[in-house]
Amino acid sequence: MKLTDLRKLIKEELANIQEEAHIPVDEIGKFFVVKKPKKGMTKENMVQEATVFEDIKAEETLGVYKNKSEANRLAGESLKAFDDQLKEVESSMEEIRQAKADIKTKAQAAKEKIHKIK
């Protein structure tokens, strides 16, 4: 075997060793991440199965649980609270719109009275 053939063989073997997938040790296992609720989300969207090798953003997360039922419970509670807050905001906005319409009506009535006086 020639030296160039040996070098080529060594390079191929090194490339094969580097290409082999490295599987890290995971003693933690899977867990469940509960994301913060957003408009249109469901409980199923909020709970995600993850491992320690996945990216989890703290600012988007309510909690991390080993037990899926606990994660689902938190997701359900927080989704209900979010929906209640959303309904409250929508109700407040409707009150503001109604008050704005009333003010506009009163302003129009005042304009008419001013025109009658002139």
C-alpha positions in Angstrom: 0.0 0.0 0.0 1.3 3.4 -1.0 1.7 6.2 1.4 -0.8 8.3 -0.5 -3.4 5.5 -0.4 -2.8 5.2 3.4 -3.3 9.0 3.8 -6.5 8.9 1.8 -7.8 5.9 3.8 -7.0 7.8 7.1 -8.8 10.9 5.9 -11.9 8.9 4.9 -11.9 7.2 8.3 -11.6 10.5 10.1 -14.5 11.9 8.1 -16.6 8.9 9.0 -15.8 9.3 12.7 -16.8 13.0 12.6 -20.0 12.2 10.7 -21.3 9.7 13.2 -24.1 11.2 15.2 -23.1 12.1 18.8 -26.0 11.2 21.1 -25.6 13.1 24.4 -26.7 11.6 27.7 -30.0 12.9 28.9 -30.7 11.8 32.5 -33.5 14.4 32.8 -35.8 13.0 30.1 -38.8 14.6 28.6 -40.8 17.3 30.4 -43.6 19.6 29.5 -43.3 23.4 28.9 -46.4 25.6 29.4 -46.2 28.7 27.3 -47.9 32.0 28.1 -51.4 32.2 26.5 -52.0 34.4 23.5 -55.2 35.2 21.6 -56.5 32.2 19.7 -54.3 29.6 21.6 -55.7 26.4 22.9 -54.6 24.3 25.8 -52.9 21.9 23.4 -50.9 24.8 21.8 -49.7 25.9 25.2 -48.3 22.6 26.4 -45.2 21.3 24.6 -43.1 18.2 25.2 -39.5 19.1 25.4 -36.0 18.0 26.4 -33.1 19.8 27.9 -31.6 20.2 24.4 -34.4 22.3 23.2 -34.5 26.1 23.4 -36.9 27.4 26.0 -37.4 31.1 26.4 -38.2 32.2 30.0 -40.2 35.3 28.9 -42.6 33.0 26.9 -42.9 30.3 29.6 -45.4 30.0 32.5 -43.9 26.8 33.9 -42.0 23.5 33.3 -43.5 20.3 34.6 -42.4 16.7 34.7 -46.1 15.6 34.9 -48.3 16.3 31.8 -51.5 16.5 33.8 -50.0 19.3 36.0 -48.9 21.1 32.8 -52.4 20.8 31.3 -54.0 22.0 34.6 -51.9 25.1 34.6 -52.5 25.7 30.9 -56.3 25.4 31.4 -56.3 27.8 34.3 -54.1 30.4 32.7 -56.0 30.2 29.4 -59.3 30.7 31.3 -57.8 33.7 33.1 -56.5 35.1 29.8 -59.9 34.7 28.2 -61.6 36.4 31.1 -59.1 39.4 30.9 -59.7 39.5 27.1 -63.5 39.7 27.6 -63.1 42.4 30.3 -60.9 44.5 27.9 -63.5 44.0 25.1 -66.3 45.0 27.4 -64.3 48.1 28.5 -63.7 49.0 24.9 -67.4 48.7 24.1 -68.2 51.0 27.0 -65.7 53.5 25.6 -67.2 53.3 22.1 -70.7 53.8 23.6 -69.5 56.8 25.6 -67.8 58.3 22.6 -71.0 57.9 20.6 -73.1 59.5 23.4 -70.6 62.5 23.5 -70.9 62.8 19.7 -74.7 62.9 19.9 -74.6 65.5 22.7 -72.1 67.6 20.7 -74.4 67.5 17.7 -77.4 68.5 19.8 -75.3 71.4 21.3 -74.3 72.6 17.8 -78.0 72.6 16.7 -79.0 74.7 19.8 -76.2 77.1 19.0 -77.4 77.5 15.4 -80.9 78.1 16.6 -79.7 80.9 18.9 -77.9 82.7 16.1 
